Amino acid sequence: QVQVVESGGGLVQAGASLRLSCVASGRTFSWYAMGWFRQAPGKERELVAGITSSGSCNYADSVKDRFTISRDNAKNTVYLQMNSLRPEDTAVYYCAAGTTPTGIKSAYWGQGTQVTVSS
C-alpha cells in the first residue's frame, strides 16, 4: 500500500522561504511522477508543480521562478522549495504520488500540510 506523508508547512511572513517534503513509501519511488497541489479556502485544488520519473518539471504560472520541485530517489522524497512567499500562497499543500512515470492525474494523496503567509 502506498503511503504519502508531507511535512514542512508553517506560518511565515511574506518574502520568506519554506521547504516542503513528501515521503512516498510502499512502491518503487523512482518509477513514478510526483507533484504538489494546493487548496486555499473557498477555492479548488490546483497543481503547483510536478516532476516526472526522469526529472522533467512543470510549474503553475503563479509560482514559476519562485518555487522549485525536486526529488531524491534514494530517500523516496520529493521537495518543494518555496521562496519569496506571498500571502496568496496561503493554502493547504498536498503531495501527490502519481501512478505513471509522467503523470499525476491519478495519484495517491497525502494528508496535506498548512502553509500560511502573513503580510
Buried (B, 14 or more C-beta within 10 A) or exposed (E): EBEBBBBBBEEBEEEBEBEBBBBBEEBEBEEBBBBBBBBBEEEEBEBBBBBBBEEEBEBBEEBEEBBBBBBEEEEBBBBBBBBEBBEEBBBBBBBBBBBBEEBBEEBBBBEBBEBBBEE
